[in-house]
Amino acid sequence: MKKKFLALVLTLAMVLSLVPMTALATEDQPTAEPTQETQADVQVGQEESTVSVAEEDTEDQPLVQETYAPSYAANGTTFTSDTGVKYKVTGTGEVEVTGCEDSVTKLVIPQTVSYKGVEYNVVSVAKRAFFNSALTDVDFSGTTVEINQFAFAGCKSLISIIGMDNITNIGELAFISCSNLEKVSNLSKVTSIGFAAFMNCTNLTTLEGLNWQSLEDIGKQVFANDEKLTISLDENTFKSLKTLGMGAFSGMIGMTGTVVLPESITEIPESAFSNTGITDVDFSHVTSIGKLAFNNCKGLTKLSISDSVTTIGEKSFQKCENLISVQIGDPGKGSSKLQSIQKGAFNKDTNIKYALENDKLDKAIESLTKNERSVILFDFMGE
């Protein structure tokens, strides 16, 4: 019995020797539950770690600011500003001036205008926007607006226009029949003036800043009947000119000096310089003299028509009552290219000398009817 008990004790001792002491200790000790203070400390630590990482990630990166696209009104939307000027939305962020309230007499066209908190660029003045209005003064404020047809036509109370510093083109009929307009200022950048833009501005005396030498396009009847407007022509006045319209200066009696056109202008249009105060014309490079081109130019006393001219238009020098001498072609060379002299080109008492070969004279006359031939021969030969 003792032997069996002793064997059992030894076996138990061997089993216990194989079990780790740490396992026994873990089994014997209870697991500690985390306290609220411990959880809070861990959470704060995690937040600090997160903030620190975020700061490290964004430290070298630029701040991104959110932008919002303005909410523009739909095209065609109309509104009136606090100054009484009327506008219409024509595109994204763009408006045109369409008129003003009757109480407005001194118009200021701004570069931008606000509507419902959104800013718009003013890009044009609409057709007939101020037709026959009671405006007395207009200030374009240095804008680059497009001035459309009849924009200020018939404004008989309009006296002064300023602020056109950045305008390059004046539209057709823009200021026609502004009969009391006296002065237009700040025209230094204008290179093109459209059809009849200043026609019948009979009191216009000053185009301040206008550089005639930079003008490229002068439309039909632009300055027609502007009898108080003055300019003294010289060889460089029209040096940049590319197009010249019919009747461009007709009735501008304050125009004096010699007409000299650049090589780009080979045809002098109908009535272009009729009833002006010019005293001479350089016909170099000119091939055609239009109908009534120099009609009623009382300052002309003598002319030399170059070899390049092929056509002298009807009544082109009629009523030039002081024109007593005309030389056609280079004397003694018979080199003139003249092909046609149309009815009543000169007054009957004009003394005309010509350097023209007989066959060319025949061709010039052959283009006329029988009745016209007798008139032209009378005029042309000075007999």
C-alpha positions in Angstrom: 0.0 0.0 0.0 2.8 2.4 0.9 4.5 1.5 -2.3 1.4 2.4 -4.4 1.0 5.8 -2.6 4.7 6.7 -3.1 4.4 5.9 -6.8 1.4 8.2 -7.1 3.2 11.1 -5.4 6.2 10.8 -7.7 4.0 10.7 -10.8 2.1 13.9 -9.7 5.4 15.7 -9.0 6.7 14.9 -12.5 3.5 16.4 -14.1 3.7 19.6 -12.1 7.4 20.0 -13.2 6.3 20.3 -16.8 3.7 23.2 -16.3 5.3 26.8 -16.6 5.1 28.9 -13.5 3.8 31.9 -15.5 0.8 30.0 -16.6 0.0 29.1 -13.0 0.5 32.7 -11.9 -1.9 33.9 -14.7 -4.5 31.5 -13.7 -4.2 32.4 -10.1 -4.4 36.3 -10.7 -7.7 38.1 -11.8 -7.6 40.2 -15.0 -7.6 44.0 -14.3 -10.6 46.0 -15.9 -9.6 49.4 -17.4 -10.8 52.4 -15.4 -12.5 55.6 -16.9 -9.4 57.6 -16.3 -7.3 55.1 -18.2 -9.7 55.1 -21.2 -9.7 59.0 -21.3 -6.0 59.1 -21.3 -5.7 56.7 -24.2 -8.3 58.6 -26.2 -6.6 61.9 -25.7 -3.3 60.3 -26.6 -4.8 59.0 -29.8 -6.3 62.5 -30.7 -3.0 64.2 -30.0 -1.2 61.7 -32.3 -3.8 62.2 -35.0 -3.5 66.0 -34.8 0.3 65.7 -34.9 0.2 63.6 -38.0 -2.3 65.9 -39.7 -0.1 68.9 -38.9 2.9 67.1 -40.3 1.0 66.2 -43.5 -0.3 69.7 -44.2 2.6 71.8 -42.9 4.2 72.2 -46.4 1.0 72.2 -48.5 -0.7 75.5 -49.6 -4.2 76.3 -48.2 -6.9 75.6 -50.8 -9.7 78.3 -50.8 -13.0 77.3 -52.2 -14.3 79.6 -55.0 -17.9 80.0 -56.1 -18.9 80.9 -59.7 -21.2 84.0 -59.8 -24.8 83.4 -60.7 -25.3 85.5 -63.9 -28.7 86.5 -65.1 -30.1 84.9 -68.3 -29.4 86.5 -71.6 -32.1 89.1 -72.4 -32.5 90.1 -68.8 -33.0 93.9 -68.5 -32.4 96.2 -65.5 -31.9 99.8 -64.6 -28.9 100.9 -62.5 -29.1 103.4 -59.7 -27.8 106.1 -62.1 -30.8 105.6 -64.4 -28.9 103.8 -67.2 -30.7 100.8 -68.7 -28.9 97.6 -69.5 -29.6 94.2 -71.1 -27.6 91.0 -70.5 -26.1 89.8 -73.8 -23.7 87.1 -72.6 -22.1 85.5 -69.6 -21.0 88.5 -67.5 -21.7 91.0 -70.3 -24.3 93.7 -70.8 -25.1 96.4 -73.4 -26.4 99.8 -72.7 -29.9 100.2 -74.1 -31.0 103.6 -73.0 -31.7 105.7 -69.9 -34.5 107.3 -67.9 -35.8 110.6 -69.2 -34.3 112.5 -66.2 -30.7 111.6 -67.3 -29.0 114.4 -69.3 -25.4 113.7 -68.4 -24.7 110.1 -69.3 -21.8 108.2 -67.8 -21.1 104.8 -69.3 -19.1 102.7 -66.8 -16.7 99.9 -67.5 -18.7 97.6 -65.2 -22.1 97.5 -63.5 -23.6 95.4 -60.7 -26.9 93.7 -60.7 -28.2 91.6 -57.8 -24.7 91.6 -56.3 -23.0 90.3 -59.5 -20.7 92.4 -61.6 -21.0 92.7 -65.4 -18.7 94.1 -68.1 -20.3 96.8 -70.2 -19.4 95.9 -73.8 -21.6 97.9 -76.2 -24.1 100.6 -76.8 -27.1 99.1 -78.5 -28.6 100.3 -81.8 -30.8 103.4 -81.3 -30.1 103.3 -77.6 -30.3 107.1 -77.3 -32.0 108.0 -80.6 -33.4 111.5 -80.3 -32.7 111.7 -76.6 -32.3 114.8 -74.5 -28.7 114.1 -73.5 -26.3 117.0 -73.2 -23.1 115.2 -72.3 -21.7 111.7 -72.7 -18.7 110.3 -70.9 -17.5 106.9 -72.1 -15.2 106.6 -69.0 -12.3 105.0 -71.0 -14.3 102.0 -71.8 -13.8 99.8 -75.0 -17.5 99.6 -75.8 -18.7 99.1 -79.3 -20.9 102.0 -80.5 -23.6 100.6 -82.8 -25.8 102.1 -85.5 -27.8 105.2 -84.6 -26.7 104.9 -81.0 -26.8 108.6 -80.4 -28.4 109.8 -83.7 -30.5 112.9 -83.6 -29.4 114.0 -80.1 -29.9 117.7 -80.8 -29.1 118.7 -77.3 -25.8 116.8 -77.2 -22.8 119.2 -76.9 -19.9 117.3 -75.6 -18.5 113.7 -75.7 -15.5 112.7 -73.6 -13.7 109.5 -72.4 -13.2 107.8 -75.7 -9.6 107.0 -74.8 -9.8 103.3 -75.6 -12.3 103.2 -78.5 -10.9 102.3 -81.8 -14.0 102.1 -84.0 -17.0 104.5 -84.2 -20.0 102.7 -85.7 -22.2 103.7 -88.6 -24.5 106.6 -88.1 -23.5 106.7 -84.4 -23.8 110.5 -84.0 -25.5 111.6 -87.2 -27.5 114.8 -87.0 -26.3 115.8 -83.6 -26.6 119.3 -84.8 -25.4 121.0 -81.6 -22.4 118.7 -80.9 -19.3 120.9 -80.6 -16.5 118.8 -79.3 -15.5 115.1 -79.2 -12.5 114.4 -77.0 -10.0 111.6 -76.4 -10.0 110.1 -79.9 -6.3 109.1 -80.0 -6.9 105.4 -80.6 -9.6 105.7 -83.3 -8.6 104.0 -86.6 -12.0 103.5 -88.2 -15.1 105.7 -88.6 -18.2 104.2 -90.1 -20.7 105.4 -92.6 -22.1 108.9 -91.8 -20.9 108.7 -88.1 -20.7 112.5 -87.8 -22.8 113.5 -90.8 -24.8 116.8 -90.3 -23.0 117.7 -87.1 -23.1 121.2 -88.3 -21.7 122.8 -85.2 -18.8 120.3 -84.7 -15.5 122.2 -84.4 -13.2 119.9 -82.5 -12.1 116.3 -82.8 -9.6 116.4 -79.9 -6.9 113.8 -80.1 -7.9 112.4 -83.5 -4.7 111.3 -85.3 -5.6 111.6 -89.0 -2.4 109.9 -89.9 -3.5 106.7 -88.1 -6.9 106.5 -89.7 -7.3 103.4 -91.8 -11.0 103.5 -92.8 -13.2 106.5 -93.4 -16.7 105.5 -94.5 -19.2 107.1 -96.7 -20.3 110.6 -95.8 -18.6 110.5 -92.4 -18.1 114.3 -92.2 -20.6 115.4 -94.8 -21.9 118.9 -94.2 -19.7 119.5 -91.1 -19.0 123.0 -92.3 -17.4 124.2 -89.1 -14.9 121.4 -88.7 -11.4 122.4 -89.9 -8.3 120.5 -91.0 -5.3 121.6 -93.0 -4.1 118.7 -95.2 -0.5 117.8 -95.9 1.3 114.9 -97.6 1.0 112.7 -94.5 -2.6 113.3 -93.4 -3.9 110.2 -95.1 -0.8 108.1 -95.1 -2.4 105.1 -93.4 -5.7 105.2 -95.2 -6.9 102.0 -96.8 -10.5 102.8 -97.6 -12.3 106.1 -98.4 -16.1 106.2 -98.9 -18.3 108.3 -101.2 -18.9 111.8 -100.0 -16.6 111.3 -97.0 -15.8 115.0 -96.7 -18.6 116.5 -98.9 -19.5 120.0 -97.6 -16.6 120.2 -95.2 -15.6 123.7 -96.3 -13.1 124.0 -93.5 -10.8 121.4 -95.2 -7.9 123.2 -96.8 -4.5 122.3 -98.3 -3.5 119.6 -100.8 -5.2 116.2 -101.1 -2.5 113.5 -101.1 -3.7 109.9 -101.0 -1.5 106.9 -100.4 -0.9 104.2 -103.0 -3.6 102.0 -101.4 -6.2 104.5 -102.7 -6.3 104.5 -106.5 -9.9 105.5 -107.0 -11.3 108.8 -105.7 -14.9 108.0 -104.8 -18.0 110.0 -105.9 -18.3 113.4 -104.1 -15.5 112.5 -101.8 -14.1 116.1 -101.6 -16.9 118.1 -103.2 -17.6 121.5 -101.8 -14.5 121.6 -99.7 -11.8 124.3 -99.4 -8.9 122.3 -100.8 -6.4 124.1 -103.0 -4.7 121.3 -104.9 -4.8 117.5 -105.6 -1.9 115.1 -106.1 -3.1 112.5 -108.5 -0.1 110.2 -108.3 -1.2 106.6 -108.3 -4.8 107.6 -109.0 -6.5 105.8 -111.8 -10.1 107.0 -111.6 -11.7 110.3 -110.5 -15.3 109.7 -109.5 -18.4 111.6 -110.3 -18.6 114.9 -108.6 -15.4 114.1 -106.7 -14.2 117.7 -106.6 -17.4 119.5 -107.6 -17.7 123.1 -106.3 -14.2 123.3 -104.9 -13.7 127.0 -105.3 -10.1 126.9 -103.9 -8.8 125.0 -106.9 -7.1 127.2 -109.5 -5.0 124.8 -111.5 -4.5 121.1 -111.7 -2.1 118.6 -113.1 -3.7 115.2 -113.8 -1.1 112.5 -113.8 -0.5 109.9 -116.6 -2.1 107.2 -114.4 -5.6 108.5 -114.6 -7.8 106.6 -117.0 -11.2 108.1 -116.1 -12.4 111.6 -115.3 -16.0 111.2 -113.9 -19.1 113.2 -114.7 -19.1 116.7 -113.3 -16.0 115.8 -111.3 -14.7 119.4 -111.5 -18.0 121.3 -112.3 -18.6 124.5 -110.4 -14.9 124.9 -109.7 -15.3 128.5 -110.7 -11.7 129.5 -110.1 -10.2 126.6 -111.9 -8.7 128.1 -115.0 -5.9 125.7 -116.0 -5.7 121.9 -116.2 -2.8 119.9 -117.5 -3.6 116.3 -118.5 -0.6 114.0 -118.9 3.1 114.9 -119.1 3.7 117.7 -121.7 5.4 116.5 -124.8 5.4 112.8 -123.8 1.9 111.8 -124.9 2.0 109.2 -122.1 -1.4 109.7 -120.5 -3.5 106.6 -120.0 -6.8 108.6 -120.1 -9.6 106.6 -121.7 -12.8 108.4 -120.7 -13.8 111.9 -119.9 -17.4 111.9 -118.8 -20.1 114.5 -119.3 -19.5 118.0 -117.8 -16.2 117.0 -116.2 -15.0 120.6 -116.4 -16.6 124.0 -116.7 -16.7 125.3 -120.3 -14.4 128.2 -119.6 -11.6 126.0 -118.2 -8.4 126.2 -120.2 -7.3 122.6 -120.7 -3.9 121.5 -122.0 -3.2 117.9 -122.7 -0.4 115.5 -123.6 -2.5 112.8 -125.2 -1.9 110.8 -128.4 -4.7 111.2 -131.0 -5.8 107.6 -130.9 -6.2 107.8 -127.2 -8.2 111.0 -127.5 -10.5 109.2 -130.0 -11.0 106.3 -127.6 -11.8 108.7 -124.7 -14.5 110.3 -126.8 -15.9 107.2 -128.4 -17.4 106.0 -125.1 -19.8 108.9 -125.1 -23.1 109.4 -127.0 -23.3 111.8 -129.9 -24.8 114.6 -127.9 -22.3 114.2 -125.1 -19.3 114.3 -127.4 -19.9 117.9 -128.4 -20.1 118.9 -124.7 -17.0 117.0 -123.8 -15.0 118.2 -126.7 -16.1 121.8 -125.8 -15.1 121.3 -122.2 -12.1 119.2 -122.8 -10.5 121.3 -125.5 -11.3 124.6 -123.8 -12.7 126.0 -127.1 
